[in-house]
């Protein structure tokens, strides 16, 4: 769907839509990254302040965690 991504959780029968920026974050999360790393990478790609980038990234990450679409990994 263009730059957007639609995912389906078959176990819950729910669809999740990610806009273009959320889709970029999803792709960046292919390998584990900290929020700081994500913010730095996103600021290189988009014209956004660090504060706005961090707030919106943290919000998306929390939403993905709440829906159990992603998992956190603790440092060893």
PyMOL Python script that loads the backbone (N, CA, C, O; Angstrom):
from pymol import cmd

cmd.read_pdbstr("""\
ATOM      1  N   UNK A   1       0.833  -1.182   0.000  1.00  0.00           N
ATOM      2  CA  UNK A   1       0.000   0.000   0.000  1.00  0.00           C
ATOM      3  C   UNK A   1       0.879   1.247   0.000  1.00  0.00           C
ATOM      4  O   UNK A   1       0.853   2.023   0.955  1.00  0.00           O
ATOM      5  N   UNK A   2       1.641   1.441  -1.043  1.00  0.00           N
ATOM      6  CA  UNK A   2       2.531   2.595  -1.110  1.00  0.00           C
ATOM      7  C   UNK A   2       3.623   2.474  -0.086  1.00  0.00           C
ATOM      8  O   UNK A   2       4.278   1.436   0.015  1.00  0.00           O
ATOM      9  N   UNK A   3       3.828   3.542   0.687  1.00  0.00           N
ATOM     10  CA  UNK A   3       4.840   3.545   1.745  1.00  0.00           C
ATOM     11  C   UNK A   3       4.291   3.007   3.059  1.00  0.00           C
ATOM     12  O   UNK A   3       5.027   2.897   4.038  1.00  0.00           O
ATOM     13  N   UNK A   4       3.007   2.672   3.090  1.00  0.00           N
ATOM     14  CA  UNK A   4       2.389   2.185   4.308  1.00  0.00           C
ATOM     15  C   UNK A   4       2.445   0.668   4.360  1.00  0.00           C
ATOM     16  O   UNK A   4       2.602  -0.003   3.340  1.00  0.00           O
ATOM     17  N   UNK A   5       2.313   0.143   5.572  1.00  0.00           N
ATOM     18  CA  UNK A   5       2.366  -1.295   5.779  1.00  0.00           C
ATOM     19  C   UNK A   5       1.137  -1.705   6.568  1.00  0.00           C
ATOM     20  O   UNK A   5       0.776  -1.049   7.545  1.00  0.00           O
ATOM     21  N   UNK A   6       0.502  -2.769   6.158  1.00  0.00           N
ATOM     22  CA  UNK A   6      -0.628  -3.329   6.891  1.00  0.00           C
ATOM     23  C   UNK A   6      -0.229  -4.723   7.336  1.00  0.00           C
ATOM     24  O   UNK A   6       0.205  -5.547   6.531  1.00  0.00           O
ATOM     25  N   UNK A   7      -0.381  -4.976   8.636  1.00  0.00           N
ATOM     26  CA  UNK A   7      -0.044  -6.283   9.194  1.00  0.00           C
ATOM     27  C   UNK A   7      -1.294  -6.870   9.819  1.00  0.00           C
ATOM     28  O   UNK A   7      -2.196  -6.143  10.234  1.00  0.00           O
ATOM     29  N   UNK A   8      -1.340  -8.187   9.884  1.00  0.00           N
ATOM     30  CA  UNK A   8      -2.477  -8.842  10.510  1.00  0.00           C
ATOM     31  C   UNK A   8      -1.988  -9.773  11.598  1.00  0.00           C
ATOM     32  O   UNK A   8      -1.057 -10.553  11.397  1.00  0.00           O
ATOM     33  N   UNK A   9      -2.627  -9.683  12.752  1.00  0.00           N
ATOM     34  CA  UNK A   9      -2.383 -10.623  13.841  1.00  0.00           C
ATOM     35  C   UNK A   9      -3.474 -11.684  13.729  1.00  0.00           C
ATOM     36  O   UNK A   9      -4.604 -11.471  14.169  1.00  0.00           O
ATOM     37  N   UNK A  10      -3.136 -12.813  13.146  1.00  0.00           N
ATOM     38  CA  UNK A  10      -4.118 -13.859  12.890  1.00  0.00           C
ATOM     39  C   UNK A  10      -4.709 -14.419  14.182  1.00  0.00           C
ATOM     40  O   UNK A  10      -5.880 -14.797  14.218  1.00  0.00           O
ATOM     41  N   UNK A  11      -3.906 -14.473  15.239  1.00  0.00           N
ATOM     42  CA  UNK A  11      -4.402 -15.043  16.492  1.00  0.00           C
ATOM     43  C   UNK A  11      -5.471 -14.165  17.129  1.00  0.00           C
ATOM     44  O   UNK A  11      -6.361 -14.670  17.813  1.00  0.00           O
ATOM     45  N   UNK A  12      -5.390 -12.841  16.910  1.00  0.00           N
ATOM     46  CA  UNK A  12      -6.370 -11.922  17.494  1.00  0.00           C
ATOM     47  C   UNK A  12      -7.347 -11.397  16.447  1.00  0.00           C
ATOM     48  O   UNK A  12      -8.321 -10.725  16.788  1.00  0.00           O
ATOM     49  N   UNK A  13      -7.093 -11.698  15.178  1.00  0.00           N
ATOM     50  CA  UNK A  13      -7.964 -11.218  14.114  1.00  0.00           C
ATOM     51  C   UNK A  13      -7.950  -9.709  13.975  1.00  0.00           C
ATOM     52  O   UNK A  13      -8.966  -9.106  13.630  1.00  0.00           O
ATOM     53  N   UNK A  14      -6.798  -9.090  14.243  1.00  0.00           N
ATOM     54  CA  UNK A  14      -6.687  -7.640  14.179  1.00  0.00           C
ATOM     55  C   UNK A  14      -5.704  -7.242  13.089  1.00  0.00           C
ATOM     56  O   UNK A  14      -4.722  -7.932  12.815  1.00  0.00           O
ATOM     57  N   UNK A  15      -6.009  -6.092  12.476  1.00  0.00           N
ATOM     58  CA  UNK A  15      -5.112  -5.501  11.492  1.00  0.00           C
ATOM     59  C   UNK A  15      -4.409  -4.306  12.113  1.00  0.00           C
ATOM     60  O   UNK A  15      -4.986  -3.595  12.936  1.00  0.00           O
ATOM     61  N   UNK A  16      -3.170  -4.089  11.720  1.00  0.00           N
ATOM     62  CA  UNK A  16      -2.398  -2.951  12.174  1.00  0.00           C
ATOM     63  C   UNK A  16      -1.896  -2.208  10.949  1.00  0.00           C
ATOM     64  O   UNK A  16      -1.297  -2.809  10.057  1.00  0.00           O
ATOM     65  N   UNK A  17      -2.131  -0.930  10.903  1.00  0.00           N
ATOM     66  CA  UNK A  17      -1.640  -0.116   9.804  1.00  0.00           C
ATOM     67  C   UNK A  17      -0.501   0.771  10.276  1.00  0.00           C
ATOM     68  O   UNK A  17      -0.609   1.436  11.306  1.00  0.00           O
ATOM     69  N   UNK A  18       0.581   0.779   9.529  1.00  0.00           N
ATOM     70  CA  UNK A  18       1.727   1.620   9.853  1.00  0.00           C
ATOM     71  C   UNK A  18       1.905   2.634   8.727  1.00  0.00           C
ATOM     72  O   UNK A  18       1.963   2.269   7.552  1.00  0.00           O
ATOM     73  N   UNK A  19       1.992   3.917   9.101  1.00  0.00           N
ATOM     74  CA  UNK A  19       2.230   4.941   8.084  1.00  0.00           C
ATOM     75  C   UNK A  19       3.671   4.837   7.589  1.00  0.00           C
ATOM     76  O   UNK A  19       4.422   3.969   8.035  1.00  0.00           O
ATOM     77  N   UNK A  20       4.048   5.706   6.685  1.00  0.00           N
ATOM     78  CA  UNK A  20       5.369   5.621   6.049  1.00  0.00           C
ATOM     79  C   UNK A  20       6.504   5.675   7.072  1.00  0.00           C
ATOM     80  O   UNK A  20       7.457   4.903   6.970  1.00  0.00           O
ATOM     81  N   UNK A  21       6.418   6.570   8.052  1.00  0.00           N
ATOM     82  CA  UNK A  21       7.487   6.689   9.051  1.00  0.00           C
ATOM     83  C   UNK A  21       7.504   5.464   9.961  1.00  0.00           C
ATOM     84  O   UNK A  21       8.572   4.931  10.263  1.00  0.00           O
ATOM     85  N   UNK A  22       6.334   5.018  10.396  1.00  0.00           N
ATOM     86  CA  UNK A  22       6.255   3.819  11.233  1.00  0.00           C
ATOM     87  C   UNK A  22       6.787   2.603  10.474  1.00  0.00           C
ATOM     88  O   UNK A  22       7.398   1.714  11.067  1.00  0.00           O
ATOM     89  N   UNK A  23       6.554   2.569   9.181  1.00  0.00           N
ATOM     90  CA  UNK A  23       7.078   1.488   8.352  1.00  0.00           C
ATOM     91  C   UNK A  23       8.610   1.508   8.346  1.00  0.00           C
ATOM     92  O   UNK A  23       9.243   0.454   8.400  1.00  0.00           O
ATOM     93  N   UNK A  24       9.203   2.696   8.281  1.00  0.00           N
ATOM     94  CA  UNK A  24      10.665   2.816   8.338  1.00  0.00           C
ATOM     95  C   UNK A  24      11.167   2.282   9.683  1.00  0.00           C
ATOM     96  O   UNK A  24      12.154   1.548   9.733  1.00  0.00           O
ATOM     97  N   UNK A  25      10.486   2.651  10.770  1.00  0.00           N
ATOM     98  CA  UNK A  25      10.882   2.169  12.100  1.00  0.00           C
ATOM     99  C   UNK A  25      10.782   0.645  12.139  1.00  0.00           C
ATOM    100  O   UNK A  25      11.681  -0.026  12.645  1.00  0.00           O
ATOM    101  N   UNK A  26       9.697   0.105  11.609  1.00  0.00           N
ATOM    102  CA  UNK A  26       9.508  -1.348  11.568  1.00  0.00           C
ATOM    103  C   UNK A  26      10.687  -2.013  10.858  1.00  0.00           C
ATOM    104  O   UNK A  26      11.213  -3.021  11.329  1.00  0.00           O
ATOM    105  N   UNK A  27      11.093  -1.451   9.734  1.00  0.00           N
ATOM    106  CA  UNK A  27      12.210  -2.011   8.978  1.00  0.00           C
ATOM    107  C   UNK A  27      13.515  -1.894   9.763  1.00  0.00           C
ATOM    108  O   UNK A  27      14.341  -2.805   9.735  1.00  0.00           O
ATOM    109  N   UNK A  28      13.700  -0.772  10.464  1.00  0.00           N
ATOM    110  CA  UNK A  28      14.913  -0.590  11.260  1.00  0.00           C
ATOM    111  C   UNK A  28      14.983  -1.588  12.416  1.00  0.00           C
ATOM    112  O   UNK A  28      16.070  -1.940  12.874  1.00  0.00           O
ATOM    113  N   UNK A  29      13.818  -2.040  12.882  1.00  0.00           N
ATOM    114  CA  UNK A  29      13.774  -2.976  14.001  1.00  0.00           C
ATOM    115  C   UNK A  29      14.037  -4.420  13.579  1.00  0.00           C
ATOM    116  O   UNK A  29      13.915  -5.338  14.390  1.00  0.00           O
ATOM    117  N   UNK A  30      14.394  -4.618  12.320  1.00  0.00           N
ATOM    118  CA  UNK A  30      14.736  -5.963  11.863  1.00  0.00           C
ATOM    119  C   UNK A  30      15.860  -6.533  12.729  1.00  0.00           C
ATOM    120  O   UNK A  30      15.882  -7.725  13.034  1.00  0.00           O
ATOM    121  N   UNK A  31      16.784  -5.667  13.114  1.00  0.00           N
ATOM    122  CA  UNK A  31      17.837  -6.029  14.069  1.00  0.00           C
ATOM    123  C   UNK A  31      17.597  -5.200  15.331  1.00  0.00           C
ATOM    124  O   UNK A  31      17.160  -4.053  15.237  1.00  0.00           O
ATOM    125  N   UNK A  32      17.872  -5.754  16.497  1.00  0.00           N
ATOM    126  CA  UNK A  32      17.625  -5.018  17.744  1.00  0.00           C
ATOM    127  C   UNK A  32      18.342  -3.666  17.767  1.00  0.00           C
ATOM    128  O   UNK A  32      19.504  -3.552  17.377  1.00  0.00           O
ATOM    129  N   UNK A  33      17.623  -2.656  18.230  1.00  0.00           N
ATOM    130  CA  UNK A  33      18.171  -1.301  18.352  1.00  0.00           C
ATOM    131  C   UNK A  33      17.569  -0.641  19.574  1.00  0.00           C
ATOM    132  O   UNK A  33      16.438  -0.939  19.957  1.00  0.00           O
ATOM    133  N   UNK A  34      18.318   0.248  20.179  1.00  0.00           N
ATOM    134  CA  UNK A  34      17.790   1.037  21.284  1.00  0.00           C
ATOM    135  C   UNK A  34      16.969   2.191  20.714  1.00  0.00           C
ATOM    136  O   UNK A  34      17.062   2.508  19.528  1.00  0.00           O
ATOM    137  N   UNK A  35      16.174   2.806  21.564  1.00  0.00           N
ATOM    138  CA  UNK A  35      15.410   3.981  21.143  1.00  0.00           C
ATOM    139  C   UNK A  35      16.366   5.077  20.702  1.00  0.00           C
ATOM    140  O   UNK A  35      16.100   5.769  19.719  1.00  0.00           O
ATOM    141  N   UNK A  36      17.473   5.245  21.414  1.00  0.00           N
ATOM    142  CA  UNK A  36      18.465   6.258  21.037  1.00  0.00           C
ATOM    143  C   UNK A  36      18.987   6.017  19.620  1.00  0.00           C
ATOM    144  O   UNK A  36      19.130   6.959  18.840  1.00  0.00           O
ATOM    145  N   UNK A  37      19.270   4.762  19.291  1.00  0.00           N
ATOM    146  CA  UNK A  37      19.744   4.437  17.945  1.00  0.00           C
ATOM    147  C   UNK A  37      18.672   4.733  16.903  1.00  0.00           C
ATOM    148  O   UNK A  37      18.966   5.287  15.844  1.00  0.00           O
ATOM    149  N   UNK A  38      17.427   4.364  17.206  1.00  0.00           N
ATOM    150  CA  UNK A  38      16.338   4.637  16.276  1.00  0.00           C
ATOM    151  C   UNK A  38      16.180   6.132  16.030  1.00  0.00           C
ATOM    152  O   UNK A  38      16.046   6.570  14.887  1.00  0.00           O
ATOM    153  N   UNK A  39      16.196   6.908  17.104  1.00  0.00           N
ATOM    154  CA  UNK A  39      16.029   8.359  16.979  1.00  0.00           C
ATOM    155  C   UNK A  39      17.133   8.947  16.118  1.00  0.00           C
ATOM    156  O   UNK A  39      16.872   9.772  15.243  1.00  0.00           O
ATOM    157  N   UNK A  40      18.351   8.528  16.362  1.00  0.00           N
ATOM    158  CA  UNK A  40      19.479   9.040  15.580  1.00  0.00           C
ATOM    159  C   UNK A  40      19.315   8.707  14.094  1.00  0.00           C
ATOM    160  O   UNK A  40      19.534   9.561  13.235  1.00  0.00           O
ATOM    161  N   UNK A  41      18.935   7.478  13.799  1.00  0.00           N
ATOM    162  CA  UNK A  41      18.766   7.063  12.406  1.00  0.00           C
ATOM    163  C   UNK A  41      17.599   7.799  11.744  1.00  0.00           C
ATOM    164  O   UNK A  41      17.695   8.195  10.582  1.00  0.00           O
ATOM    165  N   UNK A  42      16.514   7.980  12.470  1.00  0.00           N
ATOM    166  CA  UNK A  42      15.347   8.667  11.910  1.00  0.00           C
ATOM    167  C   UNK A  42      15.631  10.139  11.648  1.00  0.00           C
ATOM    168  O   UNK A  42      15.161  10.697  10.656  1.00  0.00           O
ATOM    169  N   UNK A  43      16.398  10.769  12.532  1.00  0.00           N
ATOM    170  CA  UNK A  43      16.723  12.179  12.345  1.00  0.00           C
ATOM    171  C   UNK A  43      17.598  12.386  11.111  1.00  0.00           C
ATOM    172  O   UNK A  43      17.587  13.465  10.517  1.00  0.00           O
ATOM    173  N   UNK A  44      18.350  11.366  10.725  1.00  0.00           N
ATOM    174  CA  UNK A  44      19.152  11.451   9.504  1.00  0.00           C
ATOM    175  C   UNK A  44      18.275  11.362   8.255  1.00  0.00           C
ATOM    176  O   UNK A  44      18.640  11.875   7.198  1.00  0.00           O
ATOM    177  N   UNK A  45      17.115  10.708   8.380  1.00  0.00           N
ATOM    178  CA  UNK A  45      16.234  10.500   7.231  1.00  0.00           C
ATOM    179  C   UNK A  45      15.121  11.545   7.114  1.00  0.00           C
ATOM    180  O   UNK A  45      14.640  11.823   6.016  1.00  0.00           O
ATOM    181  N   UNK A  46      14.715  12.121   8.252  1.00  0.00           N
ATOM    182  CA  UNK A  46      13.562  13.024   8.259  1.00  0.00           C
ATOM    183  C   UNK A  46      13.919  14.360   8.899  1.00  0.00           C
ATOM    184  O   UNK A  46      14.765  14.428   9.790  1.00  0.00           O
ATOM    185  N   UNK A  47      13.272  15.405   8.438  1.00  0.00           N
ATOM    186  CA  UNK A  47      13.460  16.749   8.986  1.00  0.00           C
ATOM    187  C   UNK A  47      12.543  16.897  10.200  1.00  0.00           C
ATOM    188  O   UNK A  47      11.400  17.339  10.077  1.00  0.00           O
ATOM    189  N   UNK A  48      13.059  16.522  11.374  1.00  0.00           N
ATOM    190  CA  UNK A  48      12.269  16.504  12.591  1.00  0.00           C
ATOM    191  C   UNK A  48      13.178  16.849  13.769  1.00  0.00           C
ATOM    192  O   UNK A  48      14.368  16.537  13.762  1.00  0.00           O
ATOM    193  N   UNK A  49      12.601  17.494  14.778  1.00  0.00           N
ATOM    194  CA  UNK A  49      13.400  17.808  15.971  1.00  0.00           C
ATOM    195  C   UNK A  49      13.639  16.529  16.764  1.00  0.00           C
ATOM    196  O   UNK A  49      12.881  15.565  16.661  1.00  0.00           O
ATOM    197  N   UNK A  50      14.697  16.541  17.548  1.00  0.00           N
ATOM    198  CA  UNK A  50      15.002  15.365  18.359  1.00  0.00           C
ATOM    199  C   UNK A  50      13.872  15.077  19.341  1.00  0.00           C
ATOM    200  O   UNK A  50      13.516  13.916  19.543  1.00  0.00           O
ATOM    201  N   UNK A  51      13.307  16.107  19.950  1.00  0.00           N
ATOM    202  CA  UNK A  51      12.228  15.925  20.922  1.00  0.00           C
ATOM    203  C   UNK A  51      11.014  15.262  20.266  1.00  0.00           C
ATOM    204  O   UNK A  51      10.487  14.282  20.792  1.00  0.00           O
ATOM    205  N   UNK A  52      10.574  15.783  19.136  1.00  0.00           N
ATOM    206  CA  UNK A  52       9.416  15.214  18.453  1.00  0.00           C
ATOM    207  C   UNK A  52       9.700  13.788  17.994  1.00  0.00           C
ATOM    208  O   UNK A  52       8.853  12.906  18.135  1.00  0.00           O
ATOM    209  N   UNK A  53      10.874  13.568  17.451  1.00  0.00           N
ATOM    210  CA  UNK A  53      11.253  12.247  16.969  1.00  0.00           C
ATOM    211  C   UNK A  53      11.238  11.240  18.119  1.00  0.00           C
ATOM    212  O   UNK A  53      10.698  10.142  17.981  1.00  0.00           O
ATOM    213  N   UNK A  54      11.828  11.613  19.242  1.00  0.00           N
ATOM    214  CA  UNK A  54      11.885  10.722  20.403  1.00  0.00           C
ATOM    215  C   UNK A  54      10.486  10.423  20.930  1.00  0.00           C
ATOM    216  O   UNK A  54      10.161   9.268  21.206  1.00  0.00           O
ATOM    217  N   UNK A  55       9.652  11.461  21.073  1.00  0.00           N
ATOM    218  CA  UNK A  55       8.307  11.267  21.612  1.00  0.00           C
ATOM    219  C   UNK A  55       7.486  10.341  20.721  1.00  0.00           C
ATOM    220  O   UNK A  55       6.830   9.423  21.214  1.00  0.00           O
ATOM    221  N   UNK A  56       7.520  10.577  19.427  1.00  0.00           N
ATOM    222  CA  UNK A  56       6.711   9.784  18.511  1.00  0.00           C
ATOM    223  C   UNK A  56       7.258   8.363  18.361  1.00  0.00           C
ATOM    224  O   UNK A  56       6.490   7.414  18.204  1.00  0.00           O
ATOM    225  N   UNK A  57       8.571   8.219  18.408  1.00  0.00           N
ATOM    226  CA  UNK A  57       9.178   6.888  18.336  1.00  0.00           C
ATOM    227  C   UNK A  57       8.823   6.083  19.578  1.00  0.00           C
ATOM    228  O   UNK A  57       8.447   4.915  19.478  1.00  0.00           O
ATOM    229  N   UNK A  58       8.942   6.699  20.742  1.00  0.00           N
ATOM    230  CA  UNK A  58       8.604   6.008  21.987  1.00  0.00           C
ATOM    231  C   UNK A  58       7.131   5.622  22.020  1.00  0.00           C
ATOM    232  O   UNK A  58       6.787   4.545  22.507  1.00  0.00           O
ATOM    233  N   UNK A  59       6.258   6.484  21.512  1.00  0.00           N
ATOM    234  CA  UNK A  59       4.828   6.181  21.458  1.00  0.00           C
ATOM    235  C   UNK A  59       4.576   4.965  20.571  1.00  0.00           C
ATOM    236  O   UNK A  59       3.846   4.055  20.965  1.00  0.00           O
ATOM    237  N   UNK A  60       5.170   4.939  19.382  1.00  0.00           N
ATOM    238  CA  UNK A  60       4.985   3.805  18.484  1.00  0.00           C
ATOM    239  C   UNK A  60       5.530   2.524  19.110  1.00  0.00           C
ATOM    240  O   UNK A  60       4.875   1.483  19.068  1.00  0.00           O
ATOM    241  N   UNK A  61       6.721   2.598  19.685  1.00  0.00           N
ATOM    242  CA  UNK A  61       7.323   1.415  20.320  1.00  0.00           C
ATOM    243  C   UNK A  61       6.399   0.884  21.410  1.00  0.00           C
ATOM    244  O   UNK A  61       6.197  -0.326  21.516  1.00  0.00           O
ATOM    245  N   UNK A  62       5.836   1.780  22.220  1.00  0.00           N
ATOM    246  CA  UNK A  62       4.934   1.343  23.287  1.00  0.00           C
ATOM    247  C   UNK A  62       3.681   0.690  22.722  1.00  0.00           C
ATOM    248  O   UNK A  62       3.208  -0.313  23.257  1.00  0.00           O
ATOM    249  N   UNK A  63       3.141   1.250  21.647  1.00  0.00           N
ATOM    250  CA  UNK A  63       1.963   0.663  21.015  1.00  0.00           C
ATOM    251  C   UNK A  63       2.275  -0.734  20.475  1.00  0.00           C
ATOM    252  O   UNK A  63       1.467  -1.652  20.621  1.00  0.00           O
ATOM    253  N   UNK A  64       3.430  -0.894  19.860  1.00  0.00           N
ATOM    254  CA  UNK A  64       3.828  -2.203  19.331  1.00  0.00           C
ATOM    255  C   UNK A  64       4.054  -3.206  20.462  1.00  0.00           C
ATOM    256  O   UNK A  64       3.713  -4.382  20.334  1.00  0.00           O
ATOM    257  N   UNK A  65       4.631  -2.735  21.571  1.00  0.00           N
ATOM    258  CA  UNK A  65       4.822  -3.605  22.733  1.00  0.00           C
ATOM    259  C   UNK A  65       3.477  -4.019  23.326  1.00  0.00           C
ATOM    260  O   UNK A  65       3.269  -5.187  23.654  1.00  0.00           O
ATOM    261  N   UNK A  66       2.561  -3.051  23.462  1.00  0.00           N
ATOM    262  CA  UNK A  66       1.242  -3.338  24.036  1.00  0.00           C
ATOM    263  C   UNK A  66       0.489  -4.381  23.222  1.00  0.00           C
ATOM    264  O   UNK A  66      -0.230  -5.209  23.781  1.00  0.00           O
ATOM    265  N   UNK A  67       0.650  -4.341  21.914  1.00  0.00           N
ATOM    266  CA  UNK A  67      -0.038  -5.283  21.030  1.00  0.00           C
ATOM    267  C   UNK A  67       0.773  -6.560  20.818  1.00  0.00           C
ATOM    268  O   UNK A  67       0.377  -7.447  20.063  1.00  0.00           O
ATOM    269  N   UNK A  68       1.919  -6.632  21.504  1.00  0.00           N
ATOM    270  CA  UNK A  68       2.808  -7.799  21.441  1.00  0.00           C
ATOM    271  C   UNK A  68       3.292  -8.087  20.017  1.00  0.00           C
ATOM    272  O   UNK A  68       3.472  -9.239  19.625  1.00  0.00           O
ATOM    273  N   UNK A  69       3.498  -7.007  19.255  1.00  0.00           N
ATOM    274  CA  UNK A  69       4.029  -7.130  17.902  1.00  0.00           C
ATOM    275  C   UNK A  69       5.551  -7.191  17.951  1.00  0.00           C
ATOM    276  O   UNK A  69       6.183  -7.799  17.087  1.00  0.00           O
ATOM    277  N   UNK A  70       6.135  -6.559  18.965  1.00  0.00           N
ATOM    278  CA  UNK A  70       7.583  -6.612  19.189  1.00  0.00           C
ATOM    279  C   UNK A  70       7.839  -6.990  20.641  1.00  0.00           C
ATOM    280  O   UNK A  70       6.944  -6.910  21.483  1.00  0.00           O
ATOM    281  N   UNK A  71       9.049  -7.395  20.920  1.00  0.00           N
ATOM    282  CA  UNK A  71       9.479  -7.736  22.271  1.00  0.00           C
ATOM    283  C   UNK A  71      10.700  -6.902  22.626  1.00  0.00           C
ATOM    284  O   UNK A  71      11.455  -6.490  21.746  1.00  0.00           O
ATOM    285  N   UNK A  72      10.890  -6.657  23.903  1.00  0.00           N
ATOM    286  CA  UNK A  72      12.102  -5.961  24.334  1.00  0.00           C
ATOM    287  C   UNK A  72      13.176  -6.995  24.637  1.00  0.00           C
ATOM    288  O   UNK A  72      12.897  -8.152  24.951  1.00  0.00           O
ATOM    289  N   UNK A  73      14.403  -6.532  24.531  1.00  0.00           N
ATOM    290  CA  UNK A  73      15.543  -7.383  24.809  1.00  0.00           C
ATOM    291  C   UNK A  73      16.403  -6.646  25.809  1.00  0.00           C
ATOM    292  O   UNK A  73      16.724  -5.476  25.601  1.00  0.00           O
ATOM    293  N   UNK A  74      16.783  -7.304  26.891  1.00  0.00           N
ATOM    294  CA  UNK A  74      17.622  -6.657  27.885  1.00  0.00           C
ATOM    295  C   UNK A  74      19.083  -6.880  27.531  1.00  0.00           C
ATOM    296  O   UNK A  74      19.461  -7.898  26.952  1.00  0.00           O
ATOM    297  N   UNK A  75      19.890  -5.894  27.899  1.00  0.00           N
ATOM    298  CA  UNK A  75      21.338  -5.992  27.624  1.00  0.00           C
ATOM    299  C   UNK A  75      21.933  -7.058  28.532  1.00  0.00           C
ATOM    300  O   UNK A  75      21.526  -7.197  29.685  1.00  0.00           O
ATOM    301  N   UNK A  76      22.892  -7.806  28.011  1.00  0.00           N
ATOM    302  CA  UNK A  76      23.529  -8.880  28.784  1.00  0.00           C
ATOM    303  C   UNK A  76      24.616  -8.329  29.655  1.00  0.00           C
ATOM    304  O   UNK A  76      25.267  -9.081  30.380  1.00  0.00           O
TER     305      UNK A  76
END
""", "prot")
cmd.dss("prot")
cmd.show_as("cartoon", "prot")
cmd.util.cbc("prot")
cmd.orient("prot")
